[in-house]
Amino acid sequence: MTNTANTQDNFGLRIAAQLNSASLALPHDITERLRAARTRAVAARLKPQTRLQTSTAVVHQNGAALLNFGGDEGLNIWSRVASLLPLIALVAGLALIQNIMDEDRANELAEVDSALLVDDLPPAAYADPGFLQFLKNPIAIDSKD
């Protein structure tokens, strides 16, 4: 302990002794409130206080300044692998979605191709500009009364 810590402890002990001697003449309800306050004060004093840590170095990387507090912050090989698992799951999910979409597109194209091949109209007719004009005009139906 340092000299200032000893001085502070001695000062605290002297004040506590004087308060204890003066509390003998107080009524019971006041002494109980003082005891409860002392208990709360001791409990608050025993709580660990947050400790500020200063950075050991400032690292400049890609135009950004990063603070280095030293150490690897408890990241061992398993925690690093565990932090990569969500990224791996995301990439696998995106690849699966792309594969399903490619299969759906291929199935749609196969349906269109099979419909063209099974149809009575030859596929060359769809490329004829006159056929488009034919589809736009209404068909005149001759009805004989």
N, C-alpha and C positions, 0 to 999 in steps of 0.2 A: 504494500500500500504506500501511496505517496504521502507526503507531509500534509497536503491540503485535504486529502481524504480522511486522515486521522483527525485533523482539526474539525472537519465537518461532523464526523462521528461523535467526537467528544462534545461538541456543541449540542448536537441532537440529544445525547444522553443527559446532559445537564438540564435542558428544557423539559425533557420527559420526566425527570425526577422532580422538578419544581411543580409541574402540572399534577403529577400523582400526589404530591404532598398537599396541594391546594384542593384536590378533589375530594379529600376525606370529609370536608365540611359541607359538601353539596348534597342536595336531596337525591333519593334513589332514582327517580325518573330521569334526572339530568345525567347522573353517572351512567345509566344504561344507554342513553343517547350518545354520550361520549365514547363508551365502549364500542358501540356499533360503528361510530364514525372512525375510531381507531382501526377497527377490523377492516373497514372498507379502504382506508388509507394504506394499510399494510398490504392488502390484496392488490391494490392498484400499483403499489411500488414494486411488488414481486413480478408483475407482468413484464415480459421481455419487451423492451422498446425497440422500435425499428432502427436498424443501423443503416446509415447512408454509405454507399460505396461509390468511390470515384472511379472514373474510367482510367485504365492504364495506358490506353493509346487511342488515337483517332485514326481510323483507316479510311482513306479516300478510294472509292471504287466506283467506276462508271458514273462519275459526276455526283455521287452521293457520299456523304460523310457518315461513317458507321462508328459507333463507340465500341471499344473492345474492353470488356470487364475482366478479362483473363479467364483461363480455364475453358473447358468445353461445356460448362453448365450442366454436367451430369449426363450428357448424351453419350451413351455407349452404343455399340454396334446394333443392339436390338431396338433401341429407341429410334435410331436413325432409320432402320428398316421399317419400323412401324409408322414412321412419319411419311414414308414413301408409299405405303399401301393404298391410301386414298387416291393418289395420283395414278397408280397402276390400275386400280379399279375403274377410274374415269376413262383412261385410254382404252381399256378393254371394252368398256361399255360403248364408247364411241365407235370403235371398230366393229362391234356386233351390230349396232344400228346401221352403219354404212353397208354392211354385208346384207342385212335384211332388205334395205331399200334397193340395193342392186338386184336382188332376186325378184322383188316385186316388179321392178321396171322390166326385167327380162320376161317375166310371166305376162305382163300387159302387152309387150311387143309380140310375144308368141300368140296371144289371143287374136290380135289384129291380123297377123300374118295368116293364121289358120282361117279366119273369117274371109280374108281376101281370096285364098286358094279354094275354098269350098263354094264361094259365091258363083252364080251363073254368069256374072259379068267378068270379062277378062281383065287382068290387072292393068293392061295397057290403056284401057278405057278411062281409068282414073286420071291418067296423065294427059288426056286429050282435052284441050281448052273448050272444045264444043260440048263436051260432056258436062262441064260445069254450067254452061249456058242452058243446056237441056234440063239440068236439075232445078235451075232457077225459074224456068217457065212452068206454069201450071199445065197439067195434062188435060187436053180437051177430050172429053168423053162424048162420043156421039151416041145419043140415045134416040132410038126410033120409037115413035109413039104409034 
